[in-house]
Amino acid sequence: MNRRSALAAGTAAILGIGGCFRPSGSSNDDDGPEREPRDDDGPEREPRDERNAPERTGDSGMVVFTYDDGAIEDYTMTYPVHERYDVPACIGVCPDLVQLSDDFLDPNHVGELHDAGWEVMSHTNRHRSVGRILLESDAEVGHDRIYVQANRHGDHVGDPLVLFDGERTVEATVAGKGSDDKGQYIRLEEPIDQPLDATNPAYVRYTESFLRTILSDSKRRIEDWGIDVTGFVYPYGRTDGLAESLVPEYYDAVPNYRTGVGGINPIDDLEPTQLHRRYIETDRSTPDEIEKFMATVASEDVLGMVGGHSEYDTLPAERIEFTIETALDHDLRIVTLQDALTELGYLD
């Protein structure tokens, strides 16, 4: 079993559910097509001290590294790599999952990373998808199953939902999930009392009051650990719908409003809650693509954003090292998102 599968299985066993993360090897829903994993992490490099790298200046470009989910690998693998280069990163954590099992960070780990200069962001309280999700077929009166494009709600029994198609709105409560020959479905506590037309199209999301609770509670609980939270990371890359307008009420910055679009954020048109991120995992970016990305950040007036999941087999220490080395080779400063936005005048 690989690292990703072990994490998902451990979480599912503890929560008594089907797991709150994607299966191993699957992608965020809005991240574009998947690529086959690659073993090639780029050419071997001499130790940095032997390469006579050019002196870095205060005008050099900036790149931000972000890691999602609060997996223990953020501390045991990713942190030591960054420490060797004396560069920080950002982590998105879920307070309900922190200290849930040995698969996740505990508050002491989070505090140590923060004290070392890392930024801590909210990733919701239990990796809940705050964006809306399409219904795959009509929902008929008397039915207690709704078929969805991606089942991101069915794990969380008791959560309040809103189903809507542009004409009708129906409130419901999660009772579970499943799949059959029609696809994957959310099971509801009560059959719906109004029909929904999926061709309109129709969607499912959390109620507004519950979305606000998710956004405010996760921020408050991290701040209770003595950490200032300004950033929010969307779980599953799901950003569409009501969440787009609510997130900026609670957070000043979002590193993954869009992914799969290059991770290049022009500074003269920067919207801190709508930043783009490039995944550096081996099935998402080739070494050449990372090299070109860093060259672009170095040569243009942009903020670079990269990210990944430390618990994935496709993000080994060697890939993190390669990406950091490539950024430093291009005379880029690796900073937290808070520091970047403060320097650019977007945060006090």
N, C-alpha and C positions, 0 to 999 in steps of 0.2 A: 504494500500500500504506500503511495507516495505521500509527501508532506501535506498536500492539499486535501487528499481524501481522508487522511488521518484526522485533520482538523475538523472537517465537516462531520465525520462519524462521531468524534468525541463530543462535539456540540450537540448533535442530535440526541445522543444517549443521555446527556445531562438534562436537556430541555424536554425530553420525552416527545420530540417532534421529528419531522422529516429532515431537519437541518435548516439553518437560516442562511446558508451560503449556497453559491452555485456549485454544481458538481465539478469535480476536477476536470480541468481542461476547457470548460465552457467560458464564454466571454460575457462582458457586460452587454446588455441588450442593445445599447445605442453606440457601440464602439466600432461598428463596421465589421467587415469579414474577418474571420479568424485566419491565422497563418499556421502552417505546420511548425512545430517546435524545431529549433536549430541548436546543434551542439557548438557551433562556431561563435565564440564570444569576441572575435576580433584578434588581430595580431598580437603576439607577445610584445611587451614593452620593457625597456630598460627601467630600473628603479628611477623614480623621478629625480632624485638628487644627482643622478649622473647625466641628466639630459640638458642641463643649462637652460631651463625654461626662461622665457623672457620675464622681466619684472612686471608684476601686476600693478595696475594703477587704479586710482579711485574712480576713473571713468570707464573701467571695464564693465562688460555686460553682466547681468545676473541671471542665475538659473536656480530654481527651487525644486528640491526633491520631496516627494510626498509618498507615504506608505499607508495603506488602508487596513482597517479591521482590528488593529491592536493585537495581532498575533504575537506569541512569545518570541518568534523569530525576529521581530523588530528589535528585541533586546539582545538575544543570543547571537544573532548573525549580522543584522544590518547595522546596529549601533557600533560594534567593534570595527567594521569596515570604515564607517564614517569617522570614527575616532582616529584611525590610523592616518587619515588625511586632514584631521582637525577641521572638518566641515560639518555643519548641522543638517538636519532634515526636519520634516513635519510628519506627524502621525495622526491618523483619524481613529479615534477610539469610541467604543460603545460601552457606557458605564455598566449596563446590565451584564455584559460579557466579561468585563475586567474582573479578574480573580474568580471567575466561574469555574475554571479548571486550569490545569497546567498548560493547556494550549494557548492561553491568553496571558497578557500582561497583568500584573497586579498593581495596585496604587503605588507601591514603592518603586516598581520599575518605571511607571509613568513619571513619578516625581524625580527620579534620577535623570531620566532623559530630559525633562524640563530644566532641571538644574544645570545640565550640560549644554544648554542653549538650544535644545530642540523645541519646536512649536507643537502644541497639542491642540487638535481640532476635534469638534464633535462629528460623530458618524452615526447619529441617532442613538437612542438608548439600547436598542437591541437589533441593530442592522435592519430596520424597517424601510421599505421602499416608500418614499414620500411622494413620488411622482405618480401620475395616473397611468393606468394600463388598459389597453384595448380589450374589449370583449370580442371573442372570435365568432360567436353566433348569437342569434336572438335569444333573449330570456323571456320565457312565457309565464303568464300568471299561473301560480300553483307550483312552480318549479323551485327547488331548493339547491340547484346547482347552476353556477354561471361559468361558462367556458372562457378562458382567458388566454391572451397571447403568451404571458409568462406568469407563473403562479408565485408571486412574491408576497401575497397576503395570507395564503392558506395555512402557513405555519403557526400563525399567531391567533390561537383560538380566543374568542371573546372580543377581538378588536372590532370597532365600529366602522362600517363602510358606507359609502355613497355610490350608487349605480346611477348613471345618467346617460341620455342619448340625445340631448339637445331639446327634447320636448318634455320628457318625464324625468323625475328624480325619485329614487327609491333608496331608503336607508335599510341597512341590513347588518347582521352580526356574523362574524366568522365562526364556523363550527368545525372546520377541518378542510382537508383537501384530498384530491385523488385524481385519477386519470382513467379513461376508457377509450374505446375506439374513436370517439369524437375529439379527444384531446384531453388537456389538463383542466381541472375545474376547482373552484372554491365551493365548498359546501357551506350553506347558510343555516342559521338556527331556525329560521322560519321561511316558508315559501314566499316568494315575492307576490305582491298584490297588484302590480301594474306591469304591462309588457314593455320590453326594451328592444328597440330596433338597432341591431348591430351595424346596419348599413349607413347609419346617420353620420358618423359612427357613434358607438357607445363605449363608455369607459367605466372603470372602477377606481376609486381612490379612498383614502381615509376621510372621515368627516373633518370639517375645518377645525372644530374644537379639539379633536384628537391630534390633528397635525400640529396645532399650536402647542399642545402638551408635549408632543415628541420633541419639538424644536427647543422649547424653553427648558424642559426637564433635563435633557441631556447636557445642555450648556451649564445649567445650575449645578448639576452633580459633579461635573469636572471642576468647576470653579470652587466647589466646596473642598477640593484637594489643594487649594491655594494656587491655582493656575488660571491665568487670564485667557479666556477663550474668545477669539475673534473670527475664527474660520469654521466652515462647515463643509463636510465631504458627503456628497449624495451617494447613498448606497445603490449599487447596481447601475450607476450612471443614469438613474431615472429622475429627470428634472422637469418634465412637462407638466403643465396644468397649474392648479392653484399654488402648489409649492413654490413656483417661480416668484410669485408675488409675496409669499409669506417669509421665505428664508431671509431676504434682506431686512426684514423687521427685527430679526434676532441676531444676525451675523453680518460682519463687514466684508467677508471675503469667501469665495468658493473656488477651489482649484480645479474642479472637474465639472463645471457647468456643461462643457462639451468635451468629449474625448474622441480620439480617432481623427482629429482635424489638424494635427501637427504640433500642438503645444506652443505655438508662437503667438504672443500677445502684444500687439503694437502699443507702445507706451502712450502715443498721442491719441489713442482711442480706447483707453483701458476702462473697463467696467469691472471693479474688483469682485463682484458677486457673479460674474459670467466669464471666468477665465477658462482657457482651454488647456488641456493636458495631453502629453504624449506618454503612452505606456512604453516602458523599457524592457519588459519581459521578452524572452527570446522568441516567443511566438507572435509578438506584436511589432518588434523593431529589429532590423538587422544591424550589425555593426556599422555598415556604410550609412544607414539612415540616421543612426545616432551621431556619427561623425558630421554628416551634413547638417543635422539639426543644431549641433553646437557651433558649427561654423556660421550658420545663419544668425544665431543669438549673438555671436561675437561681432558680426559685421553690420547688423541692423539695429535700429532703436526699438528693441523689443524686450519683453520679459519672457524667459523660457520656463516652462512648467513640465516636469516629468514625474512619473509615478509608477507604482506597482504594488504588488502584494508579496510581502516577505515570505509568506507561507507557501507560495506557489513553487513547484519544482522548476518552473520556467524563469524564476528570478534567483539564481544562485549567487553566492558571494562574488564569483568571478564576473558576472554581468554588472553587478553594482560597482565593483572596482573599475571595470572598463569604462563605465559611464562617467564616474567621477574623474578618472584620469583624462578622458577625452575633454571634459569641461575645463579642467585645469590646463591642458595643453593649448586650449584656445583662450587662455587668460581670463576665464570667466570666474566670477565670484559666486560661490555656492552659499546661499542665504536662506533664511526662513521666509515664509510669505509675509509674516508680520513685518520683518525688517525691510523687505523689498518695498512693501506698500508704504511704510513709514518714510523711507528714503525718497520715494517718488511723490510724497505729499498727500497720500490717500488716507493715512492714519495719523493720529496725533502721537 
